[in-house]
């Protein structure tokens, strides 16, 4: 999976992270 994807982080503080780069990792 490469490119840009919108990552929704579920948790006590829901936040939308625009993640750039390869891999299904989480942003900082």
mmCIF entry with sequence, helices, sheets and N, C-alpha, C, O atoms, coordinates in Angstrom:
data_MODEL
# 
_entry.id   MODEL 
# 
_entity.id                         1 
_entity.type                       polymer 
_entity.pdbx_number_of_molecules   1 
# 
_entity_poly.entity_id                      1 
_entity_poly.type                           'polypeptide(L)' 
_entity_poly.nstd_linkage                   no 
_entity_poly.nstd_monomer                   no 
_entity_poly.pdbx_seq_one_letter_code       
;(UNK)(UNK)(UNK)(UNK)(UNK)(UNK)(UNK)(UNK)(UNK)(UNK)(UNK)(UNK)(UNK)(UNK)(UNK)(UNK)
(UNK)(UNK)(UNK)(UNK)(UNK)(UNK)(UNK)(UNK)(UNK)(UNK)(UNK)(UNK)
;
_entity_poly.pdbx_seq_one_letter_code_can   XXXXXXXXXXXXXXXXXXXXXXXXXXXX 
_entity_poly.pdbx_strand_id                 A 
# 
loop_
_entity_poly_seq.entity_id 
_entity_poly_seq.num 
_entity_poly_seq.mon_id 
_entity_poly_seq.hetero 
1 1  UNK n 
1 2  UNK n 
1 3  UNK n 
1 4  UNK n 
1 5  UNK n 
1 6  UNK n 
1 7  UNK n 
1 8  UNK n 
1 9  UNK n 
1 10 UNK n 
1 11 UNK n 
1 12 UNK n 
1 13 UNK n 
1 14 UNK n 
1 15 UNK n 
1 16 UNK n 
1 17 UNK n 
1 18 UNK n 
1 19 UNK n 
1 20 UNK n 
1 21 UNK n 
1 22 UNK n 
1 23 UNK n 
1 24 UNK n 
1 25 UNK n 
1 26 UNK n 
1 27 UNK n 
1 28 UNK n 
# 
_struct_asym.id          A 
_struct_asym.entity_id   1 
# 
_struct_sheet.id               AA1 
_struct_sheet.type             ? 
_struct_sheet.number_strands   2 
_struct_sheet.details          ? 
# 
_struct_sheet_order.sheet_id     AA1 
_struct_sheet_order.range_id_1   1 
_struct_sheet_order.range_id_2   2 
_struct_sheet_order.offset       ? 
_struct_sheet_order.sense        anti-parallel 
# 
loop_
_struct_sheet_range.sheet_id 
_struct_sheet_range.id 
_struct_sheet_range.beg_label_comp_id 
_struct_sheet_range.beg_label_asym_id 
_struct_sheet_range.beg_label_seq_id 
_struct_sheet_range.pdbx_beg_PDB_ins_code 
_struct_sheet_range.end_label_comp_id 
_struct_sheet_range.end_label_asym_id 
_struct_sheet_range.end_label_seq_id 
_struct_sheet_range.pdbx_end_PDB_ins_code 
_struct_sheet_range.beg_auth_comp_id 
_struct_sheet_range.beg_auth_asym_id 
_struct_sheet_range.beg_auth_seq_id 
_struct_sheet_range.end_auth_comp_id 
_struct_sheet_range.end_auth_asym_id 
_struct_sheet_range.end_auth_seq_id 
AA1 1 UNK A 4  ? UNK A 9  ? UNK A 4  UNK A 9  
AA1 2 UNK A 15 ? UNK A 20 ? UNK A 15 UNK A 20 
# 
loop_
_atom_site.group_PDB 
_atom_site.id 
_atom_site.type_symbol 
_atom_site.label_atom_id 
_atom_site.label_alt_id 
_atom_site.label_comp_id 
_atom_site.label_asym_id 
_atom_site.label_entity_id 
_atom_site.label_seq_id 
_atom_site.pdbx_PDB_ins_code 
_atom_site.Cartn_x 
_atom_site.Cartn_y 
_atom_site.Cartn_z 
_atom_site.occupancy 
_atom_site.B_iso_or_equiv 
_atom_site.pdbx_formal_charge 
_atom_site.auth_seq_id 
_atom_site.auth_comp_id 
_atom_site.auth_asym_id 
_atom_site.auth_atom_id 
_atom_site.pdbx_PDB_model_num 
ATOM 1   N N  . UNK A 1 1  ? 0.846   -1.193 0.000  1.00 0.00 ? 1  UNK A N  1 
ATOM 2   C CA . UNK A 1 1  ? 0.000   0.000  0.000  1.00 0.00 ? 1  UNK A CA 1 
ATOM 3   C C  . UNK A 1 1  ? 0.884   1.247  0.000  1.00 0.00 ? 1  UNK A C  1 
ATOM 4   O O  . UNK A 1 1  ? 1.622   1.507  0.951  1.00 0.00 ? 1  UNK A O  1 
ATOM 5   N N  . UNK A 1 2  ? 0.793   1.996  -1.070 1.00 0.00 ? 2  UNK A N  1 
ATOM 6   C CA . UNK A 1 2  ? 1.623   3.193  -1.164 1.00 0.00 ? 2  UNK A CA 1 
ATOM 7   C C  . UNK A 1 2  ? 0.769   4.391  -1.534 1.00 0.00 ? 2  UNK A C  1 
ATOM 8   O O  . UNK A 1 2  ? -0.329  4.242  -2.069 1.00 0.00 ? 2  UNK A O  1 
ATOM 9   N N  . UNK A 1 3  ? 1.281   5.579  -1.246 1.00 0.00 ? 3  UNK A N  1 
ATOM 10  C CA . UNK A 1 3  ? 0.542   6.786  -1.587 1.00 0.00 ? 3  UNK A CA 1 
ATOM 11  C C  . UNK A 1 3  ? -0.009  7.461  -0.343 1.00 0.00 ? 3  UNK A C  1 
ATOM 12  O O  . UNK A 1 3  ? 0.485   7.272  0.769  1.00 0.00 ? 3  UNK A O  1 
ATOM 13  N N  . UNK A 1 4  ? -1.053  8.259  -0.571 1.00 0.00 ? 4  UNK A N  1 
ATOM 14  C CA . UNK A 1 4  ? -1.642  9.010  0.528  1.00 0.00 ? 4  UNK A CA 1 
ATOM 15  C C  . UNK A 1 4  ? -2.963  8.393  0.924  1.00 0.00 ? 4  UNK A C  1 
ATOM 16  O O  . UNK A 1 4  ? -3.779  8.043  0.072  1.00 0.00 ? 4  UNK A O  1 
ATOM 17  N N  . UNK A 1 5  ? -3.169  8.261  2.227  1.00 0.00 ? 5  UNK A N  1 
ATOM 18  C CA . UNK A 1 5  ? -4.431  7.708  2.690  1.00 0.00 ? 5  UNK A CA 1 
ATOM 19  C C  . UNK A 1 5  ? -4.869  8.413  3.964  1.00 0.00 ? 5  UNK A C  1 
ATOM 20  O O  . UNK A 1 5  ? -4.050  8.866  4.763  1.00 0.00 ? 5  UNK A O  1 
ATOM 21  N N  . UNK A 1 6  ? -6.183  8.494  4.130  1.00 0.00 ? 6  UNK A N  1 
ATOM 22  C CA . UNK A 1 6  ? -6.699  9.166  5.313  1.00 0.00 ? 6  UNK A CA 1 
ATOM 23  C C  . UNK A 1 6  ? -6.856  8.136  6.413  1.00 0.00 ? 6  UNK A C  1 
ATOM 24  O O  . UNK A 1 6  ? -7.610  7.173  6.279  1.00 0.00 ? 6  UNK A O  1 
ATOM 25  N N  . UNK A 1 7  ? -6.125  8.353  7.517  1.00 0.00 ? 7  UNK A N  1 
ATOM 26  C CA . UNK A 1 7  ? -6.122  7.379  8.592  1.00 0.00 ? 7  UNK A CA 1 
ATOM 27  C C  . UNK A 1 7  ? -6.923  7.898  9.773  1.00 0.00 ? 7  UNK A C  1 
ATOM 28  O O  . UNK A 1 7  ? -6.621  8.952  10.333 1.00 0.00 ? 7  UNK A O  1 
ATOM 29  N N  . UNK A 1 8  ? -7.956  7.137  10.146 1.00 0.00 ? 8  UNK A N  1 
ATOM 30  C CA . UNK A 1 8  ? -8.753  7.521  11.302 1.00 0.00 ? 8  UNK A CA 1 
ATOM 31  C C  . UNK A 1 8  ? -8.256  6.747  12.517 1.00 0.00 ? 8  UNK A C  1 
ATOM 32  O O  . UNK A 1 8  ? -8.231  5.516  12.516 1.00 0.00 ? 8  UNK A O  1 
ATOM 33  N N  . UNK A 1 9  ? -7.864  7.479  13.546 1.00 0.00 ? 9  UNK A N  1 
ATOM 34  C CA . UNK A 1 9  ? -7.316  6.839  14.730 1.00 0.00 ? 9  UNK A CA 1 
ATOM 35  C C  . UNK A 1 9  ? -8.386  6.708  15.801 1.00 0.00 ? 9  UNK A C  1 
ATOM 36  O O  . UNK A 1 9  ? -8.791  7.710  16.390 1.00 0.00 ? 9  UNK A O  1 
ATOM 37  N N  . UNK A 1 10 ? -8.855  5.483  16.066 1.00 0.00 ? 10 UNK A N  1 
ATOM 38  C CA . UNK A 1 10 ? -9.847  5.256  17.106 1.00 0.00 ? 10 UNK A CA 1 
ATOM 39  C C  . UNK A 1 10 ? -9.199  5.257  18.484 1.00 0.00 ? 10 UNK A C  1 
ATOM 40  O O  . UNK A 1 10 ? -8.107  4.716  18.663 1.00 0.00 ? 10 UNK A O  1 
ATOM 41  N N  . UNK A 1 11 ? -9.864  5.856  19.443 1.00 0.00 ? 11 UNK A N  1 
ATOM 42  C CA . UNK A 1 11 ? -9.293  5.914  20.782 1.00 0.00 ? 11 UNK A CA 1 
ATOM 43  C C  . UNK A 1 11 ? -9.934  7.016  21.597 1.00 0.00 ? 11 UNK A C  1 
ATOM 44  O O  . UNK A 1 11 ? -10.942 7.594  21.191 1.00 0.00 ? 11 UNK A O  1 
ATOM 45  N N  . UNK A 1 12 ? -9.348  7.305  22.745 1.00 0.00 ? 12 UNK A N  1 
ATOM 46  C CA . UNK A 1 12 ? -9.881  8.340  23.632 1.00 0.00 ? 12 UNK A CA 1 
ATOM 47  C C  . UNK A 1 12 ? -9.821  9.712  22.973 1.00 0.00 ? 12 UNK A C  1 
ATOM 48  O O  . UNK A 1 12 ? -10.591 10.611 23.309 1.00 0.00 ? 12 UNK A O  1 
ATOM 49  N N  . UNK A 1 13 ? -8.897  9.859  22.034 1.00 0.00 ? 13 UNK A N  1 
ATOM 50  C CA . UNK A 1 13 ? -8.793  11.116 21.297 1.00 0.00 ? 13 UNK A CA 1 
ATOM 51  C C  . UNK A 1 13 ? -8.835  10.820 19.808 1.00 0.00 ? 13 UNK A C  1 
ATOM 52  O O  . UNK A 1 13 ? -7.787  10.715 19.170 1.00 0.00 ? 13 UNK A O  1 
ATOM 53  N N  . UNK A 1 14 ? -10.037 10.683 19.241 1.00 0.00 ? 14 UNK A N  1 
ATOM 54  C CA . UNK A 1 14 ? -10.179 10.399 17.810 1.00 0.00 ? 14 UNK A CA 1 
ATOM 55  C C  . UNK A 1 14 ? -9.601  11.546 16.988 1.00 0.00 ? 14 UNK A C  1 
ATOM 56  O O  . UNK A 1 14 ? -9.919  12.710 17.230 1.00 0.00 ? 14 UNK A O  1 
ATOM 57  N N  . UNK A 1 15 ? -8.763  11.220 16.031 1.00 0.00 ? 15 UNK A N  1 
ATOM 58  C CA . UNK A 1 15 ? -8.183  12.258 15.197 1.00 0.00 ? 15 UNK A CA 1 
ATOM 59  C C  . UNK A 1 15 ? -7.982  11.739 13.786 1.00 0.00 ? 15 UNK A C  1 
ATOM 60  O O  . UNK A 1 15 ? -7.716  10.557 13.570 1.00 0.00 ? 15 UNK A O  1 
ATOM 61  N N  . UNK A 1 16 ? -8.115  12.654 12.824 1.00 0.00 ? 16 UNK A N  1 
ATOM 62  C CA . UNK A 1 16 ? -7.897  12.278 11.431 1.00 0.00 ? 16 UNK A CA 1 
ATOM 63  C C  . UNK A 1 16 ? -6.462  12.616 11.064 1.00 0.00 ? 16 UNK A C  1 
ATOM 64  O O  . UNK A 1 16 ? -6.035  13.766 11.172 1.00 0.00 ? 16 UNK A O  1 
ATOM 65  N N  . UNK A 1 17 ? -5.723  11.603 10.627 1.00 0.00 ? 17 UNK A N  1 
ATOM 66  C CA . UNK A 1 17 ? -4.324  11.814 10.283 1.00 0.00 ? 17 UNK A CA 1 
ATOM 67  C C  . UNK A 1 17 ? -4.120  11.563 8.789  1.00 0.00 ? 17 UNK A C  1 
ATOM 68  O O  . UNK A 1 17 ? -4.432  10.486 8.279  1.00 0.00 ? 17 UNK A O  1 
ATOM 69  N N  . UNK A 1 18 ? -3.594  12.569 8.101  1.00 0.00 ? 18 UNK A N  1 
ATOM 70  C CA . UNK A 1 18 ? -3.296  12.392 6.688  1.00 0.00 ? 18 UNK A CA 1 
ATOM 71  C C  . UNK A 1 18 ? -1.899  11.799 6.603  1.00 0.00 ? 18 UNK A C  1 
ATOM 72  O O  . UNK A 1 18 ? -0.903  12.484 6.836  1.00 0.00 ? 18 UNK A O  1 
ATOM 73  N N  . UNK A 1 19 ? -1.839  10.507 6.262  1.00 0.00 ? 19 UNK A N  1 
ATOM 74  C CA . UNK A 1 19 ? -0.579  9.787  6.319  1.00 0.00 ? 19 UNK A CA 1 
ATOM 75  C C  . UNK A 1 19 ? 0.060   9.716  4.937  1.00 0.00 ? 19 UNK A C  1 
ATOM 76  O O  . UNK A 1 19 ? -0.534  9.190  3.995  1.00 0.00 ? 19 UNK A O  1 
ATOM 77  N N  . UNK A 1 20 ? 1.277   10.249 4.822  1.00 0.00 ? 20 UNK A N  1 
ATOM 78  C CA . UNK A 1 20 ? 2.006   10.206 3.561  1.00 0.00 ? 20 UNK A CA 1 
ATOM 79  C C  . UNK A 1 20 ? 3.080   9.133  3.643  1.00 0.00 ? 20 UNK A C  1 
ATOM 80  O O  . UNK A 1 20 ? 3.813   9.050  4.629  1.00 0.00 ? 20 UNK A O  1 
ATOM 81  N N  . UNK A 1 21 ? 3.168   8.314  2.605  1.00 0.00 ? 21 UNK A N  1 
ATOM 82  C CA . UNK A 1 21 ? 4.230   7.320  2.579  1.00 0.00 ? 21 UNK A CA 1 
ATOM 83  C C  . UNK A 1 21 ? 3.686   5.907  2.494  1.00 0.00 ? 21 UNK A C  1 
ATOM 84  O O  . UNK A 1 21 ? 2.480   5.697  2.618  1.00 0.00 ? 21 UNK A O  1 
ATOM 85  N N  . UNK A 1 22 ? 4.564   4.936  2.284  1.00 0.00 ? 22 UNK A N  1 
ATOM 86  C CA . UNK A 1 22 ? 4.205   3.540  2.157  1.00 0.00 ? 22 UNK A CA 1 
ATOM 87  C C  . UNK A 1 22 ? 3.988   2.897  3.516  1.00 0.00 ? 22 UNK A C  1 
ATOM 88  O O  . UNK A 1 22 ? 4.454   3.388  4.544  1.00 0.00 ? 22 UNK A O  1 
ATOM 89  N N  . UNK A 1 23 ? 3.270   1.790  3.492  1.00 0.00 ? 23 UNK A N  1 
ATOM 90  C CA . UNK A 1 23 ? 3.077   1.055  4.746  1.00 0.00 ? 23 UNK A CA 1 
ATOM 91  C C  . UNK A 1 23 ? 1.805   1.471  5.454  1.00 0.00 ? 23 UNK A C  1 
ATOM 92  O O  . UNK A 1 23 ? 1.390   2.627  5.368  1.00 0.00 ? 23 UNK A O  1 
ATOM 93  N N  . UNK A 1 24 ? 1.179   0.527  6.159  1.00 0.00 ? 24 UNK A N  1 
ATOM 94  C CA . UNK A 1 24 ? -0.056  0.771  6.891  1.00 0.00 ? 24 UNK A CA 1 
ATOM 95  C C  . UNK A 1 24 ? 0.209   1.242  8.312  1.00 0.00 ? 24 UNK A C  1 
ATOM 96  O O  . UNK A 1 24 ? -0.545  0.911  9.227  1.00 0.00 ? 24 UNK A O  1 
ATOM 97  N N  . UNK A 1 25 ? 1.268   2.007  8.503  1.00 0.00 ? 25 UNK A N  1 
ATOM 98  C CA . UNK A 1 25 ? 1.621   2.426  9.854  1.00 0.00 ? 25 UNK A CA 1 
ATOM 99  C C  . UNK A 1 25 ? 0.803   3.621  10.313 1.00 0.00 ? 25 UNK A C  1 
ATOM 100 O O  . UNK A 1 25 ? 0.046   4.207  9.539  1.00 0.00 ? 25 UNK A O  1 
ATOM 101 N N  . UNK A 1 26 ? 0.963   3.972  11.578 1.00 0.00 ? 26 UNK A N  1 
ATOM 102 C CA . UNK A 1 26 ? 0.270   5.132  12.140 1.00 0.00 ? 26 UNK A CA 1 
ATOM 103 C C  . UNK A 1 26 ? 1.209   6.328  12.163 1.00 0.00 ? 26 UNK A C  1 
ATOM 104 O O  . UNK A 1 26 ? 2.415   6.189  12.366 1.00 0.00 ? 26 UNK A O  1 
ATOM 105 N N  . UNK A 1 27 ? 0.636   7.493  11.953 1.00 0.00 ? 27 UNK A N  1 
ATOM 106 C CA . UNK A 1 27 ? 1.438   8.709  12.013 1.00 0.00 ? 27 UNK A CA 1 
ATOM 107 C C  . UNK A 1 27 ? 1.737   9.077  13.455 1.00 0.00 ? 27 UNK A C  1 
ATOM 108 O O  . UNK A 1 27 ? 1.160   8.495  14.373 1.00 0.00 ? 27 UNK A O  1 
ATOM 109 N N  . UNK A 1 28 ? 2.619   10.023 13.666 1.00 0.00 ? 28 UNK A N  1 
ATOM 110 C CA . UNK A 1 28 ? 3.002   10.460 15.000 1.00 0.00 ? 28 UNK A CA 1 
ATOM 111 C C  . UNK A 1 28 ? 1.872   11.230 15.679 1.00 0.00 ? 28 UNK A C  1 
ATOM 112 O O  . UNK A 1 28 ? 2.025   11.675 16.817 1.00 0.00 ? 28 UNK A O  1 
# 
